[in-house]
Amino acid sequence: MKRATIIRIMLVCVALVAFSNGCGKKSIKDYSVKPVPFTNVHVTDQFWLPRMETNHKITIPFAFKKSEETGRIDNFAVAGGLKEGTFSGIYPFDDTDVYKILEGASYSLSLYPDPELEKYLDDLILKITAAQEDDGYLYTARTINPDPPIQWVEKERWANLRMSHELYNAGHLYEAAVAHFQATGKRTLLEVAIKNADLVDSVFGPGKRHGTPGHQVIEIGLAKLYRVTGREKYLKLAKFFLDERGYPHGRKLYGKYAQDHKPVVEQSEAVGHAVRASYMYSGMADVAALTGASDYVEAIDRIWENVVTKKLYLTGGIGARNSGEAFGDDYELPNETAYNETCAAIGNAMWNHRLFLLHGDAKYIDVLERILYNGLISGVSLRGDRFFYPNPLESHGQHKRSPWFGCACCPGNITRFMPSFPGYVYAFGDGILYVNLFVGGSAAIKMNKHNVGIKQETNYPWDGDVKIFVDPESTGEFAIYVRVPGWAQNRPLPSDLYRYLSRSGEEVKLKINGRQIALDMDKGFARIRRTWEKGDVIDLHLPMPVRRVLSHENIEDNRRKVALERGPVVYCAEWPDNHGYVSNLVLADDVELEVEKRTEMLKGLDVIKGKVIALQRSKDRKSVVKKEQCFVAIPYYAWAHRGTGEMAVWLARDESRARPLPEPTIASTSRVSVSSDKNGVAVNDQWEPKSSNDHSKPYLHWWPNKGTQEWVQYDFRKAAKVSAVEVYWFDDTGQGECRVPRSWRVLYKDRNEWKPVDNDDPYGVGKDKYNRVTFYPVRTSALRLEVQLQPKFSMGILEWRVE
């Protein structure tokens, strides 16, 4: 081992001791079950290792580059007087994108020593340090431009905690600082965080200023800072911010959106912004573990029960609504409009892991695993430089991965999650070593009385055989708990929200040194208590048949539909593998399905194959033509790498839930282009709207543009004679900011010039119907709708027909 690597490991160990013992000042009470630090777990797994390496080599440098290009990093230099300039960006929380990437880079340094990256972080931290004001305040938007500040930022500090994100920024700063300290042993960023936390503590608390952040995360950051420093005031401050929620104390409550509608200990339903919520629940778990606050545990247990029984997607995603990026009502789990923000998946993973550490129950790891293999890694491309913000379970071509976002929280969150993943694999407590996840690699685990080396060999998730080699430092008696996943026990989730169509008769098998033993189950784990010796081997066999999944009857979108799983992996049907469409397919219950390995496809995966019935409207539109065709499903995480088109996780079980393909029209075969770089595939997809406020199918919108003049254009496959158009406006009055247009007109292309049509009908703006305009016939290669948005409002279109 290289000397530099040895030194780095020593620094990490020192930091981890500090994490557990408050820098030696006193012993800190914490979770009874403790995770094995990710730095002690060496992953060689062919599923996760490439993702971690891609994160280090591609995603982290790419995210830093984007932060440079968008001025996020320059904001620190400008605030610190290192260069001239103004605040770059429109959001006051842009600082956190840099903090999250820095946190991820620090974690990655612990796994992949990289002098160049370490030097980059040192230079970045110098800029952050320069941006900090003398009293510890660190918030580049106000420091650069105190009068007038940008949106949501008042002239005075802390004046708009609901939207300013001053405390949210601070929380991510603390997390980054602890990660950097743990990775390098350097206190440069840690001192910045401590100085800021001391300022926040001097302002807020009992007998001081009341208030709570609109966006939670400072609670998690303060808990981490407390573990490192041993300073109890940070823990008390974290609890103060949580306990302030739901109490006015001279302010207006933020409401359900920010989980501020009632005190946290009285909450029992997951509501509001899903990322804020999952961060809050994680913070409550941390504070409960560190203080023994049983009322916190009771509250997050109730909320978890609500999520798992009524508000969790099959992919592990949370947040059904685009509006407010929020949880919906019970059983409100639409597929195509599902928001399922990548950040929310990460927050949900953090929360479930903490609940496991509190209770030692495998049901939380079952949910965590579902998130990991599906709704979380779907948020980043296999190449590592394209991202999803929402992660829907159905698409008709309107979704594609983006290299960056104006609100860029998700890429940064990916960079910090990937290198910390090994910390979810193992845990220990009270003489028990927990094997939570099945990941090839090795770990060194220091339990109270035993030092144990452990190694896994497996091709999981494509194969259910796991070989676990146990290597105790000395012979000794202790228990190893091996998780038996719920899916291997005929239970997709620890609730009735989803169920398998039929039970699998295949049995889970467990062997010790080649001898099969009976499963002795305890909270979802196979319990093996014995005297362990060097060379002991555990063999776990998890059957992996293809499973058909049905959902609770109250989930309207999924009635008479079926989804496919194999092991922990949820599958979807995507257009390139299924003749260009999936909404017209019927997957009957009696269709035989088989698994095929495809090493050349999407960096290697297993696909599910079979036969389905495809439906199409006859030319007279009065009957439906049926034909059998080959069917392929791929893992959900791998979709949207081969262009835009249809995708669905839930497929029709009978013809009543499939959509026969309509006959092509001049509109449906046209190429769509839209002003403001919007995606216009929805306007000619031939899905019939139920109303102008129909969110169930795709629609074109120009939000957040308001009061502007916009356009949408059809370029025909070949010139044609046209004489009428019909437009169905999108208007979400009562839910959003889209209204019918103030005015509009039709233009046709005459050579290289756009000319208005000579219309007979007025340009209607009626809701809940097609607005028809006839005009003098023109022969043209393209039509354009030019629309004027109402002042202070945006607008949208559900369908645009051409005759």
C-alpha positions as a printed Julia matrix, in Angstrom:
803×3 Matrix{Float64}:
   0.0     0.0     0.0
   1.32    3.45   -0.89
   2.43    5.66    1.98
   0.04    8.45    0.9
  -2.86    6.02    0.98
  -1.89    4.81    4.48
  -1.74    8.4     5.74
  -5.12    9.15    4.21
  -6.7     6.11    5.85
  -5.22    7.17    9.19
  -6.73   10.63    8.78
 -10.1     9.14    7.93
  -9.94    6.89   10.98
  -9.11    9.86   13.21
 -12.01   11.76   11.73
 -14.38    8.83   12.2
 -13.35    8.48   15.84
 -14.13   12.16   16.22
 -17.47   11.56   14.51
 -18.35    8.97   17.12
 -16.77   10.53   20.2
 -16.97   14.29   19.76
 -13.23   14.78   19.28
 -12.57   12.92   22.47
 -14.4    15.45   24.65
 -17.13   13.06   25.76
 -19.02   10.01   24.63
 -22.0    10.87   22.46
 -25.21    8.88   22.55
 -26.27    7.88   19.05
 -28.07    5.19   17.04
 -28.08    1.79   18.76
 -27.38    0.18   15.39
 -24.34    1.78   13.78
 -23.51    1.83   10.08
 -20.13    0.51    9.03
 -18.41    3.64    7.63
 -18.25    3.69    3.85
 -14.49    4.1     4.08
 -14.3     0.63    5.68
 -16.18   -1.02    2.81
 -14.27   -1.81   -0.38
 -16.66   -2.32   -3.29
 -15.62   -4.52   -6.22
 -19.19   -5.12   -7.35
 -19.79   -5.05  -11.11
 -23.05   -3.16  -10.65
 -22.04   -0.46   -8.18
 -18.29   -0.06   -8.73
 -18.64    1.3   -12.3
 -21.22    3.81  -11.06
 -18.95    4.98   -8.27
 -16.0     5.28  -10.66
 -18.14    7.17  -13.18
 -19.21    9.53  -10.42
 -15.56   10.21   -9.53
 -14.22   10.5   -13.07
 -17.17   12.08  -14.88
 -20.01   13.38  -12.72
 -18.04   15.32  -10.1
 -15.74   17.1   -12.61
 -18.74   17.74  -14.87
 -20.78   19.23  -12.0
 -17.89   21.47  -10.93
 -17.46   22.59  -14.55
 -21.15   23.48  -14.78
 -20.91   25.33  -11.47
 -18.05   27.35  -12.93
 -19.88   28.05  -16.2
 -23.02   29.22  -14.4
 -21.15   31.46  -11.97
 -21.96   29.47   -8.85
 -18.3    29.21   -7.87
 -17.52   32.77   -8.98
 -20.21   33.95   -6.55
 -17.91   33.0    -3.68
 -14.95   34.77   -5.27
 -17.02   37.9    -5.9
 -18.48   37.87   -2.4
 -14.97   37.5    -1.0
 -13.56   40.37   -3.0
 -11.28   38.1    -5.02
 -12.79   39.33   -8.28
 -15.22   41.91   -9.58
 -18.74   41.01  -10.55
 -22.38   40.63   -9.58
 -24.38   37.68   -8.3
 -24.77   35.04  -11.02
 -28.04   33.19  -10.97
 -31.63   33.73   -9.93
 -31.79   31.49   -6.86
 -30.33   32.33   -3.43
 -29.73   28.64   -2.77
 -27.22   28.23   -5.61
 -24.48   28.12   -2.97
 -25.73   24.7    -1.91
 -25.02   23.17   -5.29
 -21.33   23.88   -4.72
 -21.49   22.56   -1.16
 -23.12   19.29   -2.24
 -20.6    18.67   -5.02
 -17.8    19.5    -2.59
 -19.26   16.98   -0.14
 -19.42   14.34   -2.86
 -15.87   15.1    -3.99
 -14.68   14.76   -0.39
 -16.35   11.38    0.0
 -14.87   10.34   -3.34
 -11.39   11.36   -2.18
 -11.74    8.88    0.68
 -12.19    6.1    -1.88
 -10.01    7.39   -4.72
  -6.97    9.44   -3.63
  -6.66   12.21   -6.2
  -4.1    15.01   -5.59
  -5.52   17.11   -8.42
  -9.05   16.96   -7.03
  -7.79   17.62   -3.5
  -5.96   20.74   -4.74
  -9.13   21.88   -6.52
 -11.06   21.56   -3.26
  -8.39   23.47   -1.35
  -8.65   26.34   -3.83
 -12.45   26.24   -3.72
 -12.45   26.34    0.07
 -10.24   29.44   -0.04
 -12.95   31.17   -2.09
 -15.67   30.01    0.31
 -13.61   31.23    3.27
 -13.11   34.63    1.62
 -16.86   34.92    1.04
 -17.63   34.51    4.74
 -18.32   37.77    6.51
 -16.44   38.65    9.71
 -19.17   37.47   12.07
 -19.55   34.11   10.27
 -22.43   34.98    7.93
 -22.07   33.16    4.62
 -24.63   33.84    1.91
 -23.24   35.1    -1.36
 -26.49   36.56   -2.73
 -26.75   39.2     0.03
 -23.03   39.73    0.52
 -22.56   40.56   -3.16
 -25.7    42.61   -3.57
 -27.24   43.67   -0.25
 -29.4    46.44   -1.73
 -31.47   45.48   -3.61
 -31.16   41.7    -3.06
 -32.4    39.06   -5.51
 -35.8    37.35   -5.33
 -36.86   35.96   -1.95
 -34.06   37.81   -0.17
 -35.02   40.71    2.07
 -32.73   43.61    2.85
 -32.3    42.42    6.45
 -30.81   39.06    7.38
 -33.18   36.24    8.35
 -36.21   38.35    7.34
 -37.7    35.75    4.97
 -36.73   32.35    6.37
 -39.55   30.72    4.42
 -37.87   31.39    1.05
 -34.44   32.95    1.59
 -32.74   29.57    2.17
 -30.1    31.14    4.43
 -30.41   28.25    6.88
 -30.75   25.68    4.11
 -27.45   26.9     2.69
 -25.89   26.61    6.11
 -27.03   23.01    6.54
 -25.39   21.86    3.32
 -22.26   23.82    4.26
 -22.04   21.86    7.52
 -22.48   18.54    5.75
 -19.76   19.41    3.24
 -17.43   20.57    5.99
 -17.78   17.35    7.98
 -17.26   15.26    4.83
 -14.12   17.2     3.9
 -12.74   16.89    7.43
 -13.41   13.17    7.49
 -11.8    12.68    4.09
  -8.68   14.79    4.51
  -8.25   15.58    8.2
  -8.11   19.26    7.21
 -10.12   21.73    9.28
 -10.23   24.54    6.72
 -13.89   24.17    5.76
 -14.84   22.83    9.18
 -13.72   26.1    10.78
 -15.88   28.03    8.31
 -18.85   25.84    9.26
 -18.22   26.21   12.99
 -17.99   29.99   12.69
 -21.27   30.08   10.79
 -23.0    27.71   13.2
 -21.87   29.82   16.15
 -23.45   32.86   14.49
 -26.71   31.03   13.82
 -26.75   29.81   17.42
 -26.22   33.36   18.68
 -29.27   34.52   16.71
 -31.77   31.68   17.12
 -32.95   29.73   20.12
 -34.98   29.97   23.31
 -34.9    33.55   24.54
 -33.47   34.7    21.21
 -35.02   34.92   17.78
 -37.79   32.5    16.89
 -38.18   31.01   13.42
 -37.51   27.9    11.38
 -36.17   27.38    7.85
 -38.59   27.03    4.97
 -36.4    24.26    3.54
 -35.09   21.74    6.04
 -31.55   20.33    6.1
 -29.76   22.44    8.7
 -31.02   19.95   11.29
 -29.0    17.14    9.65
 -25.97   19.41    9.28
 -26.07   20.52   12.92
 -26.31   16.9    14.08
 -23.21   16.03   12.03
 -21.4    19.09   13.38
 -22.32   18.05   16.92
 -20.92   14.57   16.38
 -17.6    16.0    15.16
 -17.18   18.79   17.71
 -19.07   17.51   20.73
 -20.61   20.97   21.14
 -24.05   20.32   22.57
 -25.37   23.72   21.5
 -25.48   22.51   17.9
 -27.7    19.58   18.83
 -29.97   21.83   20.88
 -30.22   24.23   17.95
 -31.21   21.4    15.59
 -33.98   20.41   17.99
 -35.03   24.04   18.38
 -35.57   24.44   14.63
 -37.63   21.24   14.54
 -39.68   22.18   17.58
 -40.45   25.63   16.13
 -42.43   24.09   13.27
 -46.18   24.41   13.69
 -45.93   27.22   16.26
 -46.5    30.82   15.06
 -44.35   32.61   17.65
 -45.01   35.93   15.96
 -44.79   34.63   12.39
 -47.16   33.22    9.8
 -46.97   29.45    9.47
 -45.67   28.16    6.12
 -48.36   25.48    5.97
 -48.26   21.92    4.66
 -45.9    22.79    1.79
 -43.02   23.11    4.26
 -44.4    20.7     6.91
 -45.14   23.72    9.13
 -48.87   23.14    9.55
 -48.62   21.51   12.98
 -45.87   20.6    15.49
 -43.61   17.84   14.2
 -44.52   15.46   17.02
 -48.2    15.73   16.06
 -47.71   14.99   12.36
 -48.87   11.64   11.04
 -49.13   12.12    7.26
 -46.48   12.9     4.66
 -47.49   16.21    3.11
 -45.96   19.02    1.12
 -42.63   19.29   -0.67
 -41.19   15.77   -0.67
 -37.52   16.76   -0.43
 -38.11   19.13    2.47
 -40.17   16.43    4.18
 -37.62   13.62    3.8
 -34.83   15.89    5.03
 -36.95   16.83    8.03
 -37.77   13.23    8.86
 -34.05   12.35    8.6
 -33.18   15.25   10.87
 -35.8    14.13   13.38
 -34.29   10.64   13.37
 -30.81   12.07   14.03
 -32.0    14.27   16.86
 -34.02   11.4    18.34
 -31.0     9.1    18.27
 -28.79   11.75   19.88
 -31.28   12.94   22.52
 -33.59    9.99   23.12
 -36.65   11.99   21.97
 -39.15    9.14   21.74
 -41.95   11.44   20.57
 -39.88   12.18   17.45
 -39.55    8.46   16.77
 -43.27    7.9    17.23
 -44.02   10.71   14.77
 -41.69    9.57   11.99
 -42.89    5.98   12.46
 -46.46    7.15   11.86
 -45.44    9.16    8.82
 -43.42    6.26    7.4
 -46.45    4.02    7.75
 -48.5     6.55    5.8
 -45.92    6.69    3.0
 -45.37    2.95    2.66
 -49.07    2.09    2.74
 -50.42    4.93    0.59
 -47.83    7.24   -1.03
 -44.84    5.26   -2.33
 -44.23    4.48   -5.98
 -43.16    1.0    -7.01
 -39.75    2.44   -7.93
 -39.3     3.84   -4.4
 -40.03    7.38   -5.57
 -41.96    9.92   -3.51
 -43.7    13.14   -4.53
 -46.66   12.58   -6.83
 -47.35   16.19   -7.74
 -45.49   18.58   -9.99
 -47.25   21.42   -8.21
 -45.2    22.04   -5.08
 -42.99   19.02   -5.85
 -45.23   17.45   -3.27
 -46.82   14.35   -1.85
 -50.38   13.91   -3.03
 -53.41   12.54   -1.25
 -53.56    8.92   -0.15
 -53.25    6.61   -3.18
 -52.65    9.58   -5.48
 -49.89    7.94   -7.52
 -50.24    8.92  -11.19
 -47.6     7.52  -13.51
 -47.01    9.99  -16.31
 -47.23   13.1   -14.16
 -45.35   11.56  -11.25
 -42.76   14.03  -10.0
 -40.52   11.69   -8.01
 -37.66   14.17   -7.8
 -34.21   12.59   -7.72
 -33.43   14.58   -4.57
 -36.55   13.13   -2.95
 -35.36    9.58   -3.73
 -32.06   10.37   -2.02
 -33.86   11.92    0.93
 -36.12    8.87    1.16
 -33.06    6.59    1.15
 -31.47    8.63    3.96
 -34.67    8.5     6.0
 -35.23    4.76    5.63
 -31.62    4.02    6.53
 -31.96    6.09    9.69
 -35.16    4.27   10.63
 -33.28    0.99   10.29
 -30.56    2.32   12.58
 -33.25    3.22   15.11
 -35.19   -0.05   14.96
 -32.95   -2.72   13.44
 -35.79   -3.88   11.17
 -35.13   -5.1     7.62
 -38.36   -3.6     6.3
 -36.65   -0.23    6.08
 -33.78   -1.74    4.08
 -36.36   -3.36    1.8
 -37.65    0.12    0.96
 -34.1     1.47    0.74
 -33.1    -1.25   -1.72
 -36.13   -0.52   -3.89
 -35.1     3.13   -4.02
 -31.45    2.33   -4.78
 -31.94    0.02   -7.75
 -34.78    1.97   -9.32
 -35.9     5.49   -8.5
 -32.52    6.82   -7.39
 -30.06    5.67  -10.03
 -32.61    6.48  -12.75
 -31.76   10.1   -11.93
 -28.32    9.95  -13.56
 -27.38    8.66  -16.98
 -25.13    5.66  -17.42
 -22.52    8.03  -18.84
 -22.72   10.21  -15.73
 -23.29   13.62  -17.33
 -27.06   13.75  -17.94
 -29.73   13.9   -15.26
 -33.41   13.59  -14.5
 -35.1    16.0   -12.12
 -38.5    14.21  -12.11
 -38.58   10.43  -12.57
 -42.03    9.51  -13.98
 -43.25    5.96  -14.49
 -44.71    6.68  -17.92
 -43.73    8.91  -20.82
 -44.91    9.72  -24.31
 -41.7    11.3   -25.47
 -41.71   14.49  -23.45
 -38.98   13.39  -21.04
 -35.27   13.52  -21.75
 -32.19   13.73  -19.6
 -30.65   17.16  -19.17
 -26.99   18.17  -18.72
 -27.96   20.71  -16.05
 -30.84   22.64  -14.53
 -31.46   26.24  -13.49
 -32.3    24.75  -10.1
 -29.45   22.23  -10.03
 -30.04   20.43   -6.74
 -30.3    16.92   -8.23
 -26.86   16.58   -9.94
 -25.11   17.72   -6.77
 -27.1    15.28   -4.68
 -26.09   12.43   -7.0
 -22.39   13.34   -6.63
 -22.57   13.05   -2.86
 -24.71    9.94   -2.69
 -22.72    7.65   -4.98
 -19.44    7.55   -3.02
 -21.32    7.21    0.28
 -23.28    4.18   -0.99
 -20.94    1.58    0.61
 -21.99    2.9     4.02
 -25.44    1.37    3.53
 -24.2    -2.2     3.06
 -23.34   -3.25    6.63
 -24.18   -2.26   10.18
 -23.53   -3.57   13.69
 -24.86   -3.28   17.22
 -25.24   -5.26   20.43
 -23.25   -8.25   19.25
 -24.91   -8.34   15.83
 -23.35   -7.83   12.42
 -26.01   -6.88    9.84
 -25.66   -7.73    6.16
 -28.16   -5.31    4.66
 -27.33   -5.19    0.96
 -25.76   -7.7    -1.38
 -22.74   -6.05   -2.93
 -19.51   -7.66   -4.09
 -16.53   -6.51   -2.07
 -15.04   -6.64    1.4
 -15.28   -4.76    4.68
 -13.43   -4.41    7.96
 -15.89   -4.16   10.83
 -14.9    -3.2    14.36
 -17.64   -4.34   16.7
 -17.54   -3.88   20.45
 -15.8    -7.18   21.19
 -14.93   -8.48   17.75
 -12.98   -7.3    14.74
 -14.44   -9.02   11.71
 -13.46   -9.08    8.08
 -16.27   -9.91    5.7
 -16.35  -10.46    1.96
 -19.18  -10.94   -0.5
 -19.09  -12.58   -3.92
 -22.24  -12.1    -5.98
 -23.62  -11.01   -9.33
 -26.56   -9.31   -7.64
 -29.0    -7.9    -8.75
 -28.95  -10.16  -11.83
 -28.32  -13.29   -9.75
 -29.71  -14.22   -6.34
 -26.73  -16.28   -5.16
 -24.6   -14.56   -2.52
 -21.5   -16.04   -0.93
 -20.36  -14.38    2.31
 -16.91  -15.13    3.7
 -16.5   -14.46    7.43
 -13.03  -13.69    8.74
 -13.02  -12.86   12.48
  -9.74  -11.62   13.93
 -10.12  -14.34   16.55
 -12.65  -17.11   17.12
 -15.69  -15.72   18.9
 -19.42  -15.92   19.35
 -21.64  -13.27   17.85
 -24.63  -13.07   15.5
 -24.72  -12.33   11.8
 -28.08  -11.13   10.53
 -28.5   -11.65    6.78
 -31.43   -9.78    5.28
 -33.96  -11.87    3.41
 -35.57   -9.28    1.1
 -39.31   -8.87    1.21
 -39.5    -9.56   -2.53
 -38.02  -13.03   -1.83
 -40.81  -13.59    0.71
 -43.62  -12.81   -1.76
 -43.97   -9.24   -0.46
 -42.93   -6.26   -2.64
 -43.36   -3.81    0.24
 -44.1    -4.09    3.96
 -47.7    -3.06    3.23
 -50.63   -3.92    0.95
 -49.87   -1.08   -1.5
 -48.46   -3.59   -3.99
 -48.74   -7.36   -4.26
 -47.58  -10.12   -6.6
 -50.12  -11.65   -8.95
 -49.16  -15.12   -7.75
 -46.97  -16.55   -5.03
 -43.62  -18.03   -5.86
 -43.09  -21.53   -4.56
 -39.3   -21.27   -4.79
 -37.6   -21.2    -1.41
 -34.87  -19.03    0.03
 -31.98  -21.27    1.07
 -29.22  -20.6     3.57
 -26.07  -22.66    4.11
 -23.21  -22.5     6.57
 -20.01  -24.14    5.34
 -22.01  -26.08    2.76
 -24.66  -27.36    5.17
 -28.19  -26.07    4.73
 -29.81  -24.61    7.82
 -33.35  -23.56    8.62
 -34.16  -19.85    8.43
 -34.4   -18.35   11.92
 -36.07  -15.04   11.12
 -35.94  -11.9    13.24
 -37.33   -8.62   11.87
 -36.7    -9.68    8.27
 -33.21  -11.03    8.89
 -32.02  -14.63    8.9
 -30.37  -14.82   12.31
 -27.18  -16.88   12.58
 -25.7   -16.96   16.07
 -22.68  -19.2    16.49
 -19.0   -19.26   17.27
 -17.38  -17.93   14.12
 -13.99  -19.02   12.89
 -11.73  -17.98   10.05
 -12.86  -19.56    6.8
 -16.57  -19.78    7.65
 -18.78  -19.27    4.63
 -22.45  -18.32    4.36
 -24.3   -19.17    1.14
 -27.58  -17.38    0.49
 -29.82  -18.35   -2.4
 -32.59  -15.91   -3.33
 -34.86  -17.2    -6.12
 -35.35  -14.6    -8.86
 -38.34  -15.48  -11.02
 -40.0   -12.74  -13.05
 -42.8   -11.36  -10.88
 -45.99   -9.65  -12.01
 -46.95   -6.84   -9.65
 -50.44   -5.49   -9.01
 -51.23   -2.37   -7.05
 -53.87   -1.43   -4.51
 -57.26   -0.94   -6.17
 -57.38    2.64   -4.9
 -54.53    3.64   -7.22
 -56.66    4.7   -10.16
 -53.88    4.84  -12.75
 -52.92    1.19  -12.2
 -56.29   -0.53  -12.3
 -56.21   -3.54  -14.64
 -52.52   -2.95  -15.19
 -49.44   -4.95  -14.3
 -45.78   -4.18  -13.64
 -42.76   -6.48  -13.83
 -40.0    -7.08  -11.31
 -37.12   -9.44  -10.97
 -35.26   -9.4    -7.69
 -34.97   -5.78   -6.56
 -35.21   -4.41  -10.1
 -38.39   -2.84  -11.5
 -38.75   -3.1   -15.27
 -40.34   -0.91  -17.91
 -41.25   -1.23  -21.59
 -39.57    1.37  -23.8
 -40.28    2.29  -27.41
 -36.99    1.17  -29.11
 -37.6    -2.44  -28.08
 -41.33   -2.58  -28.86
 -41.94   -1.34  -32.43
 -41.94    2.31  -31.35
 -44.91    2.23  -28.94
 -45.91    0.76  -25.57
 -49.29    2.36  -24.75
 -51.0     0.01  -27.24
 -49.62   -3.21  -25.72
 -51.57   -5.79  -23.75
 -49.55   -8.06  -21.45
 -51.94  -10.84  -20.54
 -51.51  -12.75  -17.29
 -50.86  -16.06  -19.05
 -48.02  -14.83  -21.3
 -44.8   -16.69  -20.62
 -41.87  -14.44  -19.78
 -38.19  -15.26  -19.83
 -34.96  -13.51  -18.91
 -32.13  -12.85  -21.32
 -28.7   -11.4   -20.54
 -27.69   -8.56  -22.85
 -24.08   -7.68  -22.12
 -23.87   -5.29  -25.1
 -26.97   -3.3   -24.2
 -26.92   -0.21  -21.99
 -23.67   -1.26  -20.28
 -24.97   -4.76  -19.58
 -28.27   -5.83  -18.08
 -30.93   -8.52  -18.03
 -34.06   -8.0   -20.13
 -37.45   -9.68  -19.85
 -38.91  -11.09  -23.07
 -42.26  -12.48  -24.15
 -45.18  -12.01  -26.52
 -47.86   -9.33  -26.31
 -50.89   -8.17  -28.28
 -50.53   -4.78  -29.99
 -53.68   -2.8   -30.81
 -54.23   -0.36  -33.67
 -57.28    1.49  -35.0
 -58.49    0.39  -38.38
 -58.43    2.9   -41.22
 -62.17    3.47  -40.86
 -61.59    4.17  -37.11
 -64.51    1.88  -36.24
 -62.68   -1.25  -35.22
 -59.41   -2.37  -33.64
 -56.82   -4.55  -35.32
 -54.89   -6.93  -33.06
 -51.56   -8.51  -33.76
 -49.07  -10.5   -31.72
 -45.57   -9.1   -31.43
 -42.36   -9.65  -29.47
 -42.05   -7.77  -26.2
 -38.96   -6.61  -24.32
 -38.74   -4.9   -20.93
 -35.59   -3.27  -19.57
 -34.71   -2.15  -16.04
 -36.44    1.13  -15.25
 -33.18    2.82  -14.27
 -31.87    2.4   -17.85
 -34.64    4.15  -19.77
 -34.24    7.38  -21.79
 -30.77    6.62  -23.14
 -31.84    6.0   -26.74
 -33.86    9.06  -27.64
 -37.34   10.24  -26.66
 -40.41    8.09  -27.02
 -42.94    6.05  -25.1
 -42.12    4.28  -21.84
 -44.31    2.64  -19.22
 -43.77    0.71  -16.0
 -47.45   -0.24  -15.7
 -48.84   -2.1   -18.72
 -52.39   -3.05  -19.64
 -53.51   -6.52  -18.53
 -56.52   -6.38  -20.86
 -57.62   -4.39  -23.9
 -59.71   -1.96  -21.89
 -56.56   -0.29  -20.5
 -54.52   -0.19  -23.72
 -54.75    2.61  -26.23
 -55.07    1.41  -29.84
 -52.7     3.38  -32.01
 -54.66    6.0   -33.94
 -54.24    6.37  -37.66
 -51.46    8.86  -38.55
 -52.51   12.4   -39.48
 -50.73   15.34  -41.04
 -50.3    16.75  -37.54
 -49.15   13.55  -35.82
 -46.47   12.97  -38.44
 -45.17   16.54  -38.37
 -41.95   17.69  -36.73
 -42.76   19.98  -33.8
 -40.68   22.99  -32.79
 -41.45   25.48  -30.04
 -40.24   28.89  -28.9
 -38.23   29.22  -25.68
 -36.68   25.8   -26.29
 -39.76   23.96  -25.0
 -40.59   20.34  -25.8
 -43.67   20.22  -28.03
 -44.2    16.48  -28.54
 -47.44   16.62  -26.55
 -49.42   18.73  -29.05
 -49.6    16.05  -31.75
 -49.61   12.84  -29.68
 -53.37   12.35  -30.34
 -54.25   11.78  -26.68
 -57.74   13.16  -26.17
 -57.99   15.62  -23.23
 -60.68   15.21  -20.62
 -60.65   18.94  -19.83
 -58.37   21.96  -20.11
 -57.04   21.12  -16.65
 -56.19   17.52  -17.59
 -52.76   16.7   -16.14
 -53.02   12.99  -16.87
 -51.44   13.23  -20.32
 -48.65   15.36  -21.82
 -49.16   19.02  -22.57
 -47.01   21.83  -23.92
 -46.51   24.81  -21.59
 -44.34   27.92  -21.6
 -44.09   28.3   -17.83
 -42.32   30.17  -16.23
 -42.63   32.63  -19.14
 -45.51   35.06  -18.52
 -47.04   37.7   -20.74
 -44.73   36.88  -23.64
 -45.39   36.12  -27.28
 -44.61   32.48  -28.1
 -45.11   30.04  -30.95
 -45.4    26.36  -31.82
 -44.75   25.07  -35.32
 -45.51   22.02  -37.45
 -43.16   21.14  -40.3
 -45.03   18.67  -42.52
 -43.38   15.63  -44.04
 -44.31   17.06  -47.42
 -46.2    20.13  -48.61
 -49.97   19.82  -48.2
 -53.16   21.79  -48.71
 -54.71   22.74  -45.35
 -57.8    24.73  -44.4
 -58.52   24.34  -40.68
 -56.95   23.89  -37.26
 -58.36   22.87  -33.89
 -56.63   23.78  -30.61
 -57.36   22.49  -27.11
 -55.95   24.95  -24.57
 -54.34   23.91  -21.29
 -55.54   26.0   -18.34
 -54.8    24.98  -14.74
 -56.7    27.7   -12.91
 -56.76   26.84   -9.22
 -53.57   24.79   -9.41
 -50.98   26.68  -11.41
 -50.22   29.73  -13.51
 -51.32   28.63  -16.99
 -54.31   30.35  -18.59
 -55.82   30.43  -22.07
 -54.0    32.93  -24.31
 -54.88   36.58  -24.58
 -54.89   36.19  -28.35
 -53.53   33.95  -31.09
 -53.32   33.48  -34.84
 -52.32   30.94  -37.5
 -49.42   31.57  -39.87
 -48.4    29.52  -42.88
 -44.99   29.31  -44.51
 -44.77   30.78  -48.01
 -41.23   29.96  -49.15
 -39.17   31.62  -46.4
 -41.84   34.03  -45.2
 -44.52   33.55  -42.54
 -47.94   34.9   -43.54
 -51.25   34.97  -41.6
 -54.03   32.78  -42.94
 -57.26   34.33  -44.24
 -59.59   32.95  -41.59
 -63.38   32.75  -41.54
 -63.79   31.96  -37.83
 -62.72   34.02  -34.83
 -59.75   32.79  -32.8
 -61.48   31.19  -29.85
 -60.07   30.83  -26.34
 -62.72   28.58  -24.86
 -61.81   26.03  -22.23
 -62.63   22.32  -22.13
 -63.15   22.05  -25.91
 -61.4    22.25  -29.26
 -61.3    25.8   -30.65
 -61.77   25.46  -34.41
 -60.62   27.99  -36.98
 -61.27   27.54  -40.71
 -59.41   29.56  -43.3
 -58.94   29.94  -47.04
 -57.03   26.79  -48.17
 -53.28   27.19  -48.51
 -50.62   24.84  -49.77
 -47.65   24.95  -47.45
 -44.87   22.94  -45.84
 -45.39   24.36  -42.35
 -47.92   25.97  -40.01
 -47.3    28.06  -36.94
 -49.52   29.05  -34.02
 -48.46   32.42  -32.65
 -49.83   33.04  -29.15
 -49.84   36.07  -26.88
 -49.78   35.1   -23.21
 -51.94   36.97  -20.75
 -50.11   39.5   -18.55
 -48.76   37.8   -15.4
 -49.74   34.35  -16.71
 -48.24   31.53  -18.72
 -50.19   29.17  -21.0
 -50.19   25.75  -22.61
 -51.66   23.51  -25.31
 -52.94   19.96  -24.94
 -53.64   19.14  -28.61
 -53.37   20.86  -31.99
 -55.1    19.26  -35.0
 -54.75   20.23  -38.66
 -57.15   19.53  -41.56
